[in-house]
Amino acid sequence: MNPTRAENHLTLLSIRVNGRKRAAFITGGVFVIFFLAAVFLDLSGQLSGRSLTIVGALLAVFGISFLMSWVRLEITREAIELIENIQE
């Protein structure tokens, strides 16, 4: 691989890592806040029946979204490590 192209690709991947860190942080924060709100509402007796089902579905969506963004971040980090090892 051409060293210039590899360096350019590493720069691009480092920019992607920063964006994916931000996305994982935001989706994780939304998930935690929503989870705590759901626990609080459930303990106070405000969630029951249909609303509990809707909140459970939304929690699943936010949780899966966080996991997907975290996996994308780790894949990008591993791609950086791979390219750095190839350059050596």
C-alpha positions as CSV (number, residue, x, y, z in Angstrom):
1,M,0.0,0.0,0.0
2,N,1.2,3.5,-0.9
3,P,2.4,5.2,2.3
4,T,0.7,8.5,1.4
5,R,-2.6,6.7,0.7
6,A,-2.3,4.8,4.0
7,E,-1.6,8.0,5.9
8,N,-4.6,9.6,4.3
9,H,-6.8,6.7,5.1
10,L,-5.5,6.7,8.7
11,T,-6.5,10.4,9.0
12,L,-9.9,9.7,7.6
13,L,-10.4,6.8,10.1
14,S,-9.3,9.0,13.0
15,I,-11.9,11.6,12.0
16,R,-14.5,8.8,11.9
17,V,-13.4,7.6,15.3
18,N,-14.1,11.0,16.7
19,G,-17.6,11.1,15.2
20,R,-18.4,7.6,16.3
21,K,-17.3,8.3,19.8
22,R,-19.6,11.3,19.9
23,A,-22.5,9.2,18.5
24,A,-21.9,6.4,21.0
25,F,-21.8,8.9,23.8
26,I,-25.0,10.6,22.8
27,T,-27.0,7.3,22.2
28,G,-25.6,5.8,25.4
29,G,-26.6,9.0,27.3
30,V,-30.1,9.0,25.8
31,F,-30.4,5.3,26.7
32,V,-29.3,5.7,30.3
33,I,-31.6,8.7,30.8
34,F,-34.6,6.9,29.3
35,F,-33.8,3.8,31.3
36,L,-33.7,5.7,34.5
37,A,-36.9,7.6,33.7
38,A,-38.6,4.3,32.9
39,V,-37.5,2.8,36.2
40,F,-38.6,5.8,38.1
41,L,-42.0,5.9,36.4
42,D,-42.5,2.1,37.0
43,L,-41.6,2.4,40.6
44,S,-44.0,5.3,41.1
45,G,-46.8,3.2,39.5
46,Q,-47.3,5.4,36.4
47,L,-46.4,2.7,33.9
48,S,-48.9,-0.1,33.3
49,G,-50.3,-2.1,30.4
50,R,-49.9,-0.5,27.0
51,S,-47.6,2.3,28.2
52,L,-45.2,-0.3,29.7
53,T,-45.1,-2.1,26.4
54,I,-44.3,1.1,24.5
55,V,-41.6,2.1,27.0
56,G,-40.1,-1.4,26.8
57,A,-40.0,-1.3,23.0
58,L,-38.4,2.2,23.1
59,L,-35.8,1.0,25.6
60,A,-35.0,-2.0,23.3
61,V,-34.6,0.4,20.3
62,F,-32.3,2.8,22.2
63,G,-30.3,-0.1,23.6
64,I,-29.8,-1.7,20.2
65,S,-28.9,1.7,18.8
66,F,-26.2,2.2,21.4
67,L,-24.8,-1.2,20.8
68,M,-24.6,-0.6,17.1
69,S,-22.8,2.7,17.5
70,W,-20.4,1.1,19.9
71,V,-19.7,-1.8,17.5
72,R,-19.0,0.7,14.7
73,L,-16.6,2.6,16.9
74,E,-14.7,-0.6,17.8
75,I,-14.6,-1.7,14.1
76,T,-13.1,1.6,13.1
77,R,-10.5,1.4,15.9
78,E,-9.5,-2.1,14.8
79,A,-9.2,-0.8,11.2
80,I,-6.8,1.8,12.4
81,E,-4.8,-0.7,14.3
82,L,-4.7,-3.0,11.2
83,I,-3.4,-0.3,9.0
84,E,-0.8,0.8,11.5
85,N,0.4,-2.8,11.8
86,I,0.6,-3.1,8.0
87,Q,2.7,0.0,7.7
88,E,5.3,-1.3,10.1
